[in-house]
Amino acid sequence: MIEKSDCLEKISSGRILARIAEAANRYSLDPRLLRARVLLHLPRGATESGYASMRWIRHEVDRIAARVSADSYSGLDLRVQSGLTQVALNSLSFERTTESVALLVCKHFHYLGRMRSSSQHWSLYNVETEELVAYCSVSPMGHDAKRTKLNIRLNVAEADLLMLSRVYTSPGAPRFAISYLLRRTLRELRKSDVRFICSAVDPNLGFTGVSYRASGWTLVHAQDPEPYKYVDDNFVTTGELLALTGTSVAAEQGHQLGPRLSASICRLKGQLIFGRPLRRGEDVTHLYN
């Protein structure tokens, strides 16, 4: 990835972020989406200290921008609000979202590009324009070692814990739309027997969890850093890799995919897990300090 005649650049530098913003403008893309997608891919070509060839970075930014542009949604089944709105939060329509609409949101507008299976979905809509303003999904925790460790830390059974797995706000969403959506969603979840809800925040993509903190969530766990995985040079989630290979064992995945599978070597930050109890009287503030 690194050529002798080329300069090296930190993959998270302001210069790189400016280039991503320029590419988003050139391809008429949501800059938030392109930034997250590119930052998921740049570790693939970075050194352990987080530097990569500027020539390769330019190529990768353009490659991802072209892919996102080609995958842009232009159908009639979903309208996402793009222009800024002055509508009051409490006048937005809070609705359960069908799986078909959720699939479109996750594939075309969320930076991971994939919907988690067995999820429940909710959205906020602008009543006047019938456009989607914000979206979230809630999923079972799953069975991998990281989630088992979180179950133990919270001292709750797997069935008592849900994961807020996808969150999206449109470019035209009003301030605090996410906080309002989360508040309404938690109100619905309190009707079930679930005790806790958690959500993972990836600081490597510039996410800080500020919307969760503003909604009364608590930082309950900091995961150990893990490398990003790639198949055919494209980022894959843990779920995608499991679906592709039928196993969560890294050695078996490597055996099946061979040179198609690669992993980042640069030092990444571990994901931050924010949580909130759904039952009144329970507390998680003691879990992390």
N, C-alpha and C positions, 0 to 999 in steps of 0.2 A: 504493500500500500504506500510505502514511503520511497520516494525517488531522491537520489543524491542532489539533483539540480533543483529540487523543490523545497520550499520552506515548510516548516512545521507550525501548526497552530493548535492551541487548546480547543477541544471540540465544543466547549461551553463558553467560549469567549464572546465578547460583545461584537467582534467583527463577524463571527459566524452567525450570531443571532440576527445581525443586520442583513446578512446575505439571505437568510431564510425569509425575512420580512420582505426583501426585494423580490424574491422568487414568488412569494404569495401574491404580491401585487401584480407581477407580470403574468401569472397564471389565473388571476382573479379568484384566489382561494381564501378561505378563512385562515388568517395568519396563526390563530391558536392551534388549529388542526395540523397545519403543515409543520409548525414548530415542534409539536409533540411527536409527530411521525418521524421527522428527521432526527430528533434527539434520541429516539429509540434505535435508529440505525447507525448513527455515527460511532458508537462504541465498537462496532464490528471491525473498523479499520484503525482503531486507536491503539497506541502503545499503553503499557501498564500505567504510565503517568498521565494518560489522557490526551496525548498529542497525536495528530494525524497530518498527512500530506495535504496541503492546501489545495493542490490540484485534484486530489481524490475527493476532498470535501466538496469542492465545487461541483464535481460530477455527481456525487451522491445527492446533494441538495436538488439538482436538476432532475435526477432520476426519480426521486420520491415525489417531487412536485408534479412531474408528468404523470406518474401513477395515480396520484390523488385527483388530478384534473380529469383523467380518463374515467375515473370511478365516480365522478360527480353525478348526483342524482337529478334527473330531469323529468321524473314521472309525475303522475297526477294523484297518487295515493297519499302523498305527504307534502304538506307545505310548511316550511320552516321560516319563522319570522327573521328577516334580515335587517329591516330598517328599525331604528330606535323607536321605542314606544313610550308614551307618557301614561299608559294605563296603570291604574292602581293595582297593587298585588292582589288585594282581596276581591277584585273584580275579574281576575283570571279564573278560568274554569279548570278545576282539579278533577282529573278523570283517570280511571283505569285504562290502560293502553293495551290494545290487542297485540298478540305476538307478531303478527305480520307487519304492523307499523313499527314495533320495537326492533325488528330485524332490519328495517330500512334505516332507522336512526343509527343503530350501532354500526352497520356496514358502511354507510356513506358519511356520517357526521361525527362519530366518536373516534378518537385517535387510535384505539385498539382494533377497530374495524371488525369486531366480532361480538355477537351476543352470547352470553352464557345461557346454557340450557336450564330448564326447570326454574325459570325466574318469574317473578311478579313484576309488573311494569305500571308506572304512573307518570302522568304528564300534566303540564300546565298549558292551556290554550288561550289565545286571544279570542274572546267570544265574537268580536266584531269581524275579524278577518279570517277566523277559523285556522289560524296558523299556530304551529307548535312553538312554544316559548322555552320550555325546559322539560327534561325527561330524566327519570332514574329507574333503576331496576334493583330488585332485592333477590338474592339467590341463596341456596343452601351452601354451607361452608365447604363441603367436599371432604376428601379423605387423606390429603397429603400430610406429610410430617409437620409442615409449618402450621397448618390449621389445627392439627392435633395438639401441638404445643400451645397454641392460643386458647383452645378449649380448657387445657389444664391451668393455664395462667388465670383465666377468668373464673375457674372452678364451676363451669357449667357443662352440661351434656351437649353433644353435637346438635341434637334436635332443638335445644334452647337458644341457639345462636344463629343469626343470619348475617349475610354479608351484603352491604350496599355495593354492588359490583359495577354499576355503570352510572355515571352522572354526566349530563350534557346540558348546556345552556346555549340558546341561539345567539347570534351576534347582536340581535336587537332586543335581548331580554332586559327588563328593567333591573335596577339595583336590588340586591337581596332576593332575587328570584330563586336561587338555589336554597337559601335558608328557609324561604317560605315553602318551597316544594318539600324539603326534608321534614319540616314541621307537620305538614299535612300528611305525608307518608307515614310518619311515626304514629300519628293519631290512628291511622288505619291498622297498623301492625299491632297496636295495643289491644285490639279486639281478639288477637290470637293468644296462644299459650307461650309464645317466644319470649325469652327473658332479656336478651341482649342483641344489639345490632352493632356491627363493626364495619369499617371501611379502610382500605389500604390507600396510602398516598405515596407516590413515587417522587421524591425530591430531586431525582436526576433529570426530571422533565420540567423543573421549576415550580412544582406544586408544593404548597406549604400547609394546606389544611385549614386555611383561615376561615372558609365557609363553615367547616365543622365546628371550629372553636366558637364562631359567632352563633351557632345553633345549640350550644351547650354540650358538645361532645368533648371527650377527654382523651388525651394521648395515653393509651394503655400498654403499648408495646412497640419496640423498635426491632425490626427483624435484622438478622445478619445479612450483609450484602450478598447478592447472588448475581452471576453473570447473565446477560441477556443471551437468548438463543436465537439462531437464524437457520432457516432452511432455504436453500437456493438463494442466499444473500438477503432474504427478507425476514424481518422479525416475526417470531411466533410466540404466542402466549403458552403458558403451561398447559392449558386446556387443549389448545390446538395440537401441541406436540403429543399429548396423551391420545387424542383422537387419531392422529396420524400413525402412531406406532403401536397403540394398544398397551403401552407400558409407561410407568413413571420412573423406571430405573434408567439412569443416565447411560450406563454401559450398554444396555440392550437397545436404547434409542440410537446410540452411536453405531452399533453393529448393524442395525436395520438401514440407517440412512447413509452411513459411510461419509464420504467427503461432502455430501449435500448439507450435512449438519455442522454448524460452527458455533462458537461461543465467544463473547467479548472477553478480553483479558485486562482491560483498564479498570482501575479502582472505582467502583460505584458505591453509592450510598444505599443503605438498607431501607426498605419501605417502612413507613410510619403507619401504625395501626391506631385509628381513632375509634372509640366506642361510646355507646350510651345505653343505659338500662332502659327497658321498656316498662318495667313495673315500678310503680311508685315506692319509694323507700329504699331501693337498692342503690348502691354507690360503687363507682369504679375509680374514684380519685386516688385511692390508696395503692393502686396497681403499678403506677409509674412515677418515679421521682428522679 
